[in-house]
């Protein structure tokens, strides 16, 4: 599947290389919904995720919380702000129990200066993220809310799905309708209506912060159709 909300653009070999050459740092555990970083705070360290999943969010002009990404074990978060010495541009919060290795930003920059291969790999990922962000904005501009929700659920079923013997796939993330809305740039009310439509189609079932995909093919086909209602 193409890169998206849950797909890291930092190549696996570069992630492994950085984990190998960075200093040990300190191991910290975070409970569900606990913040690793807060938007606007100084960038004094990065985090290498050892276990668990985090969500990356940023505040919009209207005051909503936009979901920018989901990252899991092996990923590095907080590296862009550390690289540029700027305040955090996003908040990173644990979705479940998370264990991370925190490394001082100064040590991170020192390692990058000594290992140009890691530096260029990181810069390549930064450019990739910018291109991916542009691609998603273009796709969102040309699709309605139901199409965007279907795309996201199809992606999450592939990256964080828990298959069942009957062929259904439960998305192994506890995401609220508000968080889904933040991920696709829509209102919570529009997401709720889109989910009702997808349930009526037999593509998904939902319960409190739990979504099971019954027909991924149906979700994928919705992405290619034009739906006039709920365009916002």
Secondary structure, DSSP 8 states (H G I E B T S, - for coil): ----TT---S-HHHHHHHHHHS---EEEEE-TT-EEE-TTS---EEEEEEES-EEEEEE-TTS-EEEEEEE-TT-EESHHHHHHT---SSEEEESS-EEEEEEEHHHHHHHHHH-HHHHHHHHHHHHHHHHHHHHHHHHHHTS-HHHHHHHHHHHHHHHSEEE-TTS-EEE-S---HHHHHHHHT--HHHHHHHHHHHHHTTSEEEETTEEEES-HHHHHHHTTS---TT--
